[in-house]
Amino acid sequence: MTAQDIVGAEPGGSDDHGIAVDVRVRVHPGTDDEVLGLVVDDFGDSAGYSVDIGENHIADPARRWAVLLDTGSLTFVNSDALTPE
C-alpha cells in the first residue's frame, strides 16, 4: 500500500514542477551526489512534521518523496532536491 492509496491521491498526478510518482528524476542535481532514480511514493500532506515532546526532539520532519535509485537504494527527499530527468 502506498501513501496515495491511503489518502486517495492519483499516482502520476503532479503539482510540483513535473515531479510525481512513476517519473524519473535526478536527485541532488548539479552536485557531486547527483544520482538518477524513479519516484515510487509521494507522502504529500503527511510529510513535513517534526516530533517534539516537551523540550525533547524526537524526529525531524519526514521527506516528501520516496525515490528508488538506479543503484537499488531507496532515498527520501524533498522537492528542492529533485528535478525531472
Phi and psi in radians as a Rosetta constraint file:
Dihedral C 1 N 2 CA 2 C 2 CIRCULARHARMONIC -1.798 0.35
Dihedral N 2 CA 2 C 2 N 3 CIRCULARHARMONIC 2.982 0.35
Dihedral C 2 N 3 CA 3 C 3 CIRCULARHARMONIC -1.065 0.35
Dihedral N 3 CA 3 C 3 N 4 CIRCULARHARMONIC -0.590 0.35
Dihedral C 3 N 4 CA 4 C 4 CIRCULARHARMONIC -1.087 0.35
Dihedral N 4 CA 4 C 4 N 5 CIRCULARHARMONIC -0.693 0.35
Dihedral C 4 N 5 CA 5 C 5 CIRCULARHARMONIC -1.071 0.35
Dihedral N 5 CA 5 C 5 N 6 CIRCULARHARMONIC -0.694 0.35
Dihedral C 5 N 6 CA 6 C 6 CIRCULARHARMONIC -1.182 0.35
Dihedral N 6 CA 6 C 6 N 7 CIRCULARHARMONIC -0.774 0.35
Dihedral C 6 N 7 CA 7 C 7 CIRCULARHARMONIC -1.701 0.35
Dihedral N 7 CA 7 C 7 N 8 CIRCULARHARMONIC -0.046 0.35
Dihedral C 7 N 8 CA 8 C 8 CIRCULARHARMONIC 1.366 0.35
Dihedral N 8 CA 8 C 8 N 9 CIRCULARHARMONIC 0.389 0.35
Dihedral C 8 N 9 CA 9 C 9 CIRCULARHARMONIC -1.435 0.35
Dihedral N 9 CA 9 C 9 N 10 CIRCULARHARMONIC 2.776 0.35
Dihedral C 9 N 10 CA 10 C 10 CIRCULARHARMONIC -1.598 0.35
Dihedral N 10 CA 10 C 10 N 11 CIRCULARHARMONIC 2.146 0.35
Dihedral C 10 N 11 CA 11 C 11 CIRCULARHARMONIC -1.057 0.35
Dihedral N 11 CA 11 C 11 N 12 CIRCULARHARMONIC 2.499 0.35
Dihedral C 11 N 12 CA 12 C 12 CIRCULARHARMONIC 1.532 0.35
Dihedral N 12 CA 12 C 12 N 13 CIRCULARHARMONIC -0.197 0.35
Dihedral C 12 N 13 CA 13 C 13 CIRCULARHARMONIC -1.313 0.35
Dihedral N 13 CA 13 C 13 N 14 CIRCULARHARMONIC 2.539 0.35
Dihedral C 13 N 14 CA 14 C 14 CIRCULARHARMONIC -2.490 0.35
Dihedral N 14 CA 14 C 14 N 15 CIRCULARHARMONIC 2.426 0.35
Dihedral C 14 N 15 CA 15 C 15 CIRCULARHARMONIC -2.303 0.35
Dihedral N 15 CA 15 C 15 N 16 CIRCULARHARMONIC 0.346 0.35
Dihedral C 15 N 16 CA 16 C 16 CIRCULARHARMONIC -2.316 0.35
Dihedral N 16 CA 16 C 16 N 17 CIRCULARHARMONIC 1.094 0.35
Dihedral C 16 N 17 CA 17 C 17 CIRCULARHARMONIC 1.014 0.35
Dihedral N 17 CA 17 C 17 N 18 CIRCULARHARMONIC 0.727 0.35
Dihedral C 17 N 18 CA 18 C 18 CIRCULARHARMONIC 1.465 0.35
Dihedral N 18 CA 18 C 18 N 19 CIRCULARHARMONIC 0.027 0.35
Dihedral C 18 N 19 CA 19 C 19 CIRCULARHARMONIC -1.574 0.35
Dihedral N 19 CA 19 C 19 N 20 CIRCULARHARMONIC 2.246 0.35
Dihedral C 19 N 20 CA 20 C 20 CIRCULARHARMONIC -2.817 0.35
Dihedral N 20 CA 20 C 20 N 21 CIRCULARHARMONIC 2.959 0.35
Dihedral C 20 N 21 CA 21 C 21 CIRCULARHARMONIC -1.056 0.35
Dihedral N 21 CA 21 C 21 N 22 CIRCULARHARMONIC 2.435 0.35
Dihedral C 21 N 22 CA 22 C 22 CIRCULARHARMONIC 1.295 0.35
Dihedral N 22 CA 22 C 22 N 23 CIRCULARHARMONIC 0.294 0.35
Dihedral C 22 N 23 CA 23 C 23 CIRCULARHARMONIC -1.833 0.35
Dihedral N 23 CA 23 C 23 N 24 CIRCULARHARMONIC 2.360 0.35
Dihedral C 23 N 24 CA 24 C 24 CIRCULARHARMONIC -1.354 0.35
Dihedral N 24 CA 24 C 24 N 25 CIRCULARHARMONIC 2.410 0.35
Dihedral C 24 N 25 CA 25 C 25 CIRCULARHARMONIC -2.396 0.35
Dihedral N 25 CA 25 C 25 N 26 CIRCULARHARMONIC 2.849 0.35
Dihedral C 25 N 26 CA 26 C 26 CIRCULARHARMONIC -1.789 0.35
Dihedral N 26 CA 26 C 26 N 27 CIRCULARHARMONIC 2.231 0.35
Dihedral C 26 N 27 CA 27 C 27 CIRCULARHARMONIC -1.735 0.35
Dihedral N 27 CA 27 C 27 N 28 CIRCULARHARMONIC 2.296 0.35
Dihedral C 27 N 28 CA 28 C 28 CIRCULARHARMONIC 0.963 0.35
Dihedral N 28 CA 28 C 28 N 29 CIRCULARHARMONIC 0.922 0.35
Dihedral C 28 N 29 CA 29 C 29 CIRCULARHARMONIC -1.064 0.35
Dihedral N 29 CA 29 C 29 N 30 CIRCULARHARMONIC 2.510 0.35
Dihedral C 29 N 30 CA 30 C 30 CIRCULARHARMONIC 1.333 0.35
Dihedral N 30 CA 30 C 30 N 31 CIRCULARHARMONIC 0.179 0.35
Dihedral C 30 N 31 CA 31 C 31 CIRCULARHARMONIC -2.077 0.35
Dihedral N 31 CA 31 C 31 N 32 CIRCULARHARMONIC 2.984 0.35
Dihedral C 31 N 32 CA 32 C 32 CIRCULARHARMONIC -1.159 0.35
Dihedral N 32 CA 32 C 32 N 33 CIRCULARHARMONIC -0.304 0.35
Dihedral C 32 N 33 CA 33 C 33 CIRCULARHARMONIC -1.629 0.35
Dihedral N 33 CA 33 C 33 N 34 CIRCULARHARMONIC 0.132 0.35
Dihedral C 33 N 34 CA 34 C 34 CIRCULARHARMONIC -1.065 0.35
Dihedral N 34 CA 34 C 34 N 35 CIRCULARHARMONIC 2.292 0.35
Dihedral C 34 N 35 CA 35 C 35 CIRCULARHARMONIC -2.455 0.35
Dihedral N 35 CA 35 C 35 N 36 CIRCULARHARMONIC 2.813 0.35
Dihedral C 35 N 36 CA 36 C 36 CIRCULARHARMONIC -1.852 0.35
Dihedral N 36 CA 36 C 36 N 37 CIRCULARHARMONIC 2.660 0.35
Dihedral C 36 N 37 CA 37 C 37 CIRCULARHARMONIC -2.983 0.35
Dihedral N 37 CA 37 C 37 N 38 CIRCULARHARMONIC -3.031 0.35
Dihedral C 37 N 38 CA 38 C 38 CIRCULARHARMONIC -2.146 0.35
Dihedral N 38 CA 38 C 38 N 39 CIRCULARHARMONIC 2.239 0.35
Dihedral C 38 N 39 CA 39 C 39 CIRCULARHARMONIC -1.205 0.35
Dihedral N 39 CA 39 C 39 N 40 CIRCULARHARMONIC 2.158 0.35
Dihedral C 39 N 40 CA 40 C 40 CIRCULARHARMONIC -1.954 0.35
Dihedral N 40 CA 40 C 40 N 41 CIRCULARHARMONIC -0.232 0.35
Dihedral C 40 N 41 CA 41 C 41 CIRCULARHARMONIC -2.777 0.35
Dihedral N 41 CA 41 C 41 N 42 CIRCULARHARMONIC 2.592 0.35
Dihedral C 41 N 42 CA 42 C 42 CIRCULARHARMONIC -2.167 0.35
Dihedral N 42 CA 42 C 42 N 43 CIRCULARHARMONIC 1.982 0.35
Dihedral C 42 N 43 CA 43 C 43 CIRCULARHARMONIC -1.510 0.35
Dihedral N 43 CA 43 C 43 N 44 CIRCULARHARMONIC -0.111 0.35
Dihedral C 43 N 44 CA 44 C 44 CIRCULARHARMONIC 0.671 0.35
Dihedral N 44 CA 44 C 44 N 45 CIRCULARHARMONIC -2.077 0.35
Dihedral C 44 N 45 CA 45 C 45 CIRCULARHARMONIC -1.170 0.35
Dihedral N 45 CA 45 C 45 N 46 CIRCULARHARMONIC -0.327 0.35
Dihedral C 45 N 46 CA 46 C 46 CIRCULARHARMONIC -1.449 0.35
Dihedral N 46 CA 46 C 46 N 47 CIRCULARHARMONIC -0.136 0.35
Dihedral C 46 N 47 CA 47 C 47 CIRCULARHARMONIC -1.635 0.35
Dihedral N 47 CA 47 C 47 N 48 CIRCULARHARMONIC 2.737 0.35
Dihedral C 47 N 48 CA 48 C 48 CIRCULARHARMONIC 1.818 0.35
Dihedral N 48 CA 48 C 48 N 49 CIRCULARHARMONIC 0.195 0.35
Dihedral C 48 N 49 CA 49 C 49 CIRCULARHARMONIC -2.029 0.35
Dihedral N 49 CA 49 C 49 N 50 CIRCULARHARMONIC 2.165 0.35
Dihedral C 49 N 50 CA 50 C 50 CIRCULARHARMONIC -1.442 0.35
Dihedral N 50 CA 50 C 50 N 51 CIRCULARHARMONIC 2.873 0.35
Dihedral C 50 N 51 CA 51 C 51 CIRCULARHARMONIC -2.086 0.35
Dihedral N 51 CA 51 C 51 N 52 CIRCULARHARMONIC 2.076 0.35
Dihedral C 51 N 52 CA 52 C 52 CIRCULARHARMONIC -2.273 0.35
Dihedral N 52 CA 52 C 52 N 53 CIRCULARHARMONIC 2.378 0.35
Dihedral C 52 N 53 CA 53 C 53 CIRCULARHARMONIC -2.127 0.35
Dihedral N 53 CA 53 C 53 N 54 CIRCULARHARMONIC 1.928 0.35
Dihedral C 53 N 54 CA 54 C 54 CIRCULARHARMONIC 1.087 0.35
Dihedral N 54 CA 54 C 54 N 55 CIRCULARHARMONIC -2.201 0.35
Dihedral C 54 N 55 CA 55 C 55 CIRCULARHARMONIC -1.662 0.35
Dihedral N 55 CA 55 C 55 N 56 CIRCULARHARMONIC 0.055 0.35
Dihedral C 55 N 56 CA 56 C 56 CIRCULARHARMONIC -1.610 0.35
Dihedral N 56 CA 56 C 56 N 57 CIRCULARHARMONIC 2.121 0.35
Dihedral C 56 N 57 CA 57 C 57 CIRCULARHARMONIC -1.503 0.35
Dihedral N 57 CA 57 C 57 N 58 CIRCULARHARMONIC 2.087 0.35
Dihedral C 57 N 58 CA 58 C 58 CIRCULARHARMONIC -1.672 0.35
Dihedral N 58 CA 58 C 58 N 59 CIRCULARHARMONIC -0.793 0.35
Dihedral C 58 N 59 CA 59 C 59 CIRCULARHARMONIC -2.692 0.35
Dihedral N 59 CA 59 C 59 N 60 CIRCULARHARMONIC 2.571 0.35
Dihedral C 59 N 60 CA 60 C 60 CIRCULARHARMONIC -1.338 0.35
Dihedral N 60 CA 60 C 60 N 61 CIRCULARHARMONIC 2.904 0.35
Dihedral C 60 N 61 CA 61 C 61 CIRCULARHARMONIC -1.052 0.35
Dihedral N 61 CA 61 C 61 N 62 CIRCULARHARMONIC 2.529 0.35
Dihedral C 61 N 62 CA 62 C 62 CIRCULARHARMONIC -1.218 0.35
Dihedral N 62 CA 62 C 62 N 63 CIRCULARHARMONIC 2.729 0.35
Dihedral C 62 N 63 CA 63 C 63 CIRCULARHARMONIC -1.509 0.35
Dihedral N 63 CA 63 C 63 N 64 CIRCULARHARMONIC 2.711 0.35
Dihedral C 63 N 64 CA 64 C 64 CIRCULARHARMONIC -1.346 0.35
Dihedral N 64 CA 64 C 64 N 65 CIRCULARHARMONIC -0.761 0.35
Dihedral C 64 N 65 CA 65 C 65 CIRCULARHARMONIC -1.910 0.35
Dihedral N 65 CA 65 C 65 N 66 CIRCULARHARMONIC 2.445 0.35
Dihedral C 65 N 66 CA 66 C 66 CIRCULARHARMONIC -1.800 0.35
Dihedral N 66 CA 66 C 66 N 67 CIRCULARHARMONIC 2.194 0.35
Dihedral C 66 N 67 CA 67 C 67 CIRCULARHARMONIC -2.155 0.35
Dihedral N 67 CA 67 C 67 N 68 CIRCULARHARMONIC 2.164 0.35
Dihedral C 67 N 68 CA 68 C 68 CIRCULARHARMONIC -1.503 0.35
Dihedral N 68 CA 68 C 68 N 69 CIRCULARHARMONIC 1.949 0.35
Dihedral C 68 N 69 CA 69 C 69 CIRCULARHARMONIC -1.325 0.35
Dihedral N 69 CA 69 C 69 N 70 CIRCULARHARMONIC 2.730 0.35
Dihedral C 69 N 70 CA 70 C 70 CIRCULARHARMONIC -1.089 0.35
Dihedral N 70 CA 70 C 70 N 71 CIRCULARHARMONIC -0.335 0.35
Dihedral C 70 N 71 CA 71 C 71 CIRCULARHARMONIC -1.355 0.35
Dihedral N 71 CA 71 C 71 N 72 CIRCULARHARMONIC -0.188 0.35
Dihedral C 71 N 72 CA 72 C 72 CIRCULARHARMONIC 1.749 0.35
Dihedral N 72 CA 72 C 72 N 73 CIRCULARHARMONIC -0.161 0.35
Dihedral C 72 N 73 CA 73 C 73 CIRCULARHARMONIC -1.416 0.35
Dihedral N 73 CA 73 C 73 N 74 CIRCULARHARMONIC 2.758 0.35
Dihedral C 73 N 74 CA 74 C 74 CIRCULARHARMONIC -1.945 0.35
Dihedral N 74 CA 74 C 74 N 75 CIRCULARHARMONIC 2.313 0.35
Dihedral C 74 N 75 CA 75 C 75 CIRCULARHARMONIC -2.273 0.35
Dihedral N 75 CA 75 C 75 N 76 CIRCULARHARMONIC 2.709 0.35
Dihedral C 75 N 76 CA 76 C 76 CIRCULARHARMONIC -2.103 0.35
Dihedral N 76 CA 76 C 76 N 77 CIRCULARHARMONIC 2.175 0.35
Dihedral C 76 N 77 CA 77 C 77 CIRCULARHARMONIC -2.468 0.35
Dihedral N 77 CA 77 C 77 N 78 CIRCULARHARMONIC 2.848 0.35
Dihedral C 77 N 78 CA 78 C 78 CIRCULARHARMONIC -1.605 0.35
Dihedral N 78 CA 78 C 78 N 79 CIRCULARHARMONIC 2.953 0.35
Dihedral C 78 N 79 CA 79 C 79 CIRCULARHARMONIC -1.010 0.35
Dihedral N 79 CA 79 C 79 N 80 CIRCULARHARMONIC -0.603 0.35
Dihedral C 79 N 80 CA 80 C 80 CIRCULARHARMONIC -1.208 0.35
Dihedral N 80 CA 80 C 80 N 81 CIRCULARHARMONIC -0.162 0.35
Dihedral C 80 N 81 CA 81 C 81 CIRCULARHARMONIC -1.755 0.35
Dihedral N 81 CA 81 C 81 N 82 CIRCULARHARMONIC 0.135 0.35
Dihedral C 81 N 82 CA 82 C 82 CIRCULARHARMONIC -2.230 0.35
Dihedral N 82 CA 82 C 82 N 83 CIRCULARHARMONIC 2.584 0.35
Dihedral C 82 N 83 CA 83 C 83 CIRCULARHARMONIC -2.428 0.35
Dihedral N 83 CA 83 C 83 N 84 CIRCULARHARMONIC 2.533 0.35
Dihedral C 83 N 84 CA 84 C 84 CIRCULARHARMONIC -1.077 0.35
Dihedral N 84 CA 84 C 84 N 85 CIRCULARHARMONIC 2.531 0.35
